[in-house]
Amino acid sequence: MRGFAAACLLSLTGACWADASPEALDWLRRIHAATQKVSYTGVFVYQQGERSEASRIARIADSRGGIEKIQLMDGSPREIIRERDLVKCYLPEQRMVKIEKSGDARNFPALLPEQVAKLALYYDVTLGSTKRIAGHECQQVILSPKDELRYGYRLWADTQSGMLLKAQTVDRKGSAIEQFTFTQFSPGNVTRDQVRPSHAARNWRVADASARNTNLSEAGWTVDGALPGFSKLAEVTRRLRDSNAVSQIVYSDGLAAVSVFIEPLGARREALQAGLSSTGAISIYTREVANHRVTVVGETPVISVERIGETVRFRQPR
Amino acid sequence: MKAKVSALMDGEMDGREAADLIARLSKEEEGLEAWRTYHLIRAALHDDGRLSGSLTGRISARLESEPIVIAPVIAMPGGMSAGPARNRHSTIAWSVAASAAAVSLVAWLGVITPRANEVATEALASSKSDRPVPEAQVAAASPASPSIRPLSEEADDYLLAHQGYSPRSSLQGMAPYVRTVADQAVRTGGAR
């Protein structure tokens, strides 16, 4: 009820109409609904800087969370398959399968009505023009950040199905720094064969994340991840590369997410490359705190990962 | 300055004044800015209101094949400001020369606008073929300072661990996961 009242209040505020039109917010809900309801096959291209890779993608949407498969068509034939909330990455060059849990998008809070209204506090959400993409008429939705802590987005959704057929992440100058765009899109029934792994993966290494919920403050860690609009989504301990005991805290503003990883520096201590790195829409900040490596990974400009990283503190618990 | 650039482009300037202006343009930031702006507008009008991918390609090709030319190809006879009685052929020649110079100058100034990027990328992406597409025109995020490195190989492990929590999946499904499996050959700069 409170959420509803808040949404009403926001919609009555004159400024809100200009910032986030109800129609534009509705389109975001339609786009989300399509990820649950539309089965399809297609081809999309991922572009970031000079990197450009085409992938085949197929999805079976069902009431239990669905199955999705991505096959990279350029370079090594990597595959990513999600079944319900389990994701497996098949990496033939390394002869490895990486297993991760994926947040079940059905339960993903990001686009519940109250959350969509909250999004409008940090992004201007407006409708752009229509355009044909992969043979389908699409509506543009524009999300412009209200501060320098976030990137902007230009989204194009199929007017028939609501499927997102093109998405750009844009920086402060309006340049696209990352782009996903469909070149083929065919909604309709998809068979189980189309989402099966191509690699038998016999004798491949298996790296299973095995994430479990945790409470980092009990271990002496504090992270002040409270950038405006970002709230904590998850706090887990998991396996990452060589270590069983890597902590991960995730923050999100509803559209962009940031993970803070804390891992013990092992006995064989490699030199820690502290500082900032960034490619496309991803920024990473690394530093050392109390003999641990802190890595902040964000779908944000570098300033955000740096700010969060600087707040990580450790105090030995009594 | 802007009015003068406009007059030069429209062939309304006599030879000496034009030569002086062009000499100044090469030295003054305001002049270069005006030159760039007016020629982009002209190019946009001639290309039906958009900077097409083909124009971007032509500019790039010109850059590679031609030296920098700011002086006009055809010089007008020297003399005082002519007023209305003007050699019509020279006027046309100025516009042509201005356009030719503009292409080189625009390329030299490194003007590839975000829209040009976007349109060029669309041209790539809208091809129906499912064969691998050529390199993209999506701008690389320019780091604020040289101390920002590109992501390293181990970033993939963190990205994969992170991706499952990203709200992007509630808009796009699995597509963003391709970020987490960078081709090893691309990382090491090997042949693909």
Interface residues (C-beta under 8 A of the other chain):
Chain A: L28 I31 H32 T35 V43 F44 V45 Y46 Q47 Q48 G49 E50 R51 S52 E53 A54 S55 R56 I57 R59 E68 I70 L72 M73 D74 G75 S76 R78 I80 R82 V87 C89 L91 E93 Q94 K98 E100 K101 S102 G103 A105 F108 A110 L111 R132 I133 A134 G135 L155 L164 K166 A167 Q168 D171 K173 G174 S175 A176 I177 E178 Q179 F180 T181 F182 T183 Q184 A209 L233 A234 R238 L240 R241 Q248 V250 S252 G254 L255 A256 A257 S259 F261 Q273 G275 L276 S277 S278 T279 G280 A281 I282 I284 T295 V297 E299 V302
Chain B: P114 N117 E118 T121 E122 L124 A125 S126 S127 K128 S129 D130 R131 P132 V133 P134 E135 A136 V138 A139 A140 A141 P143 A144 S147 I148 R149 P150 L151 S152 E154 A155 D157 Y158 L159 L160 A161 H162 Q163 G164 Y165 S166 P167 R168 S169 S170 L171 Q172 G173 M174 A175 P176 Y177 V178 R179 T180 V181 A182 D183 Q184 A185 V186 R192
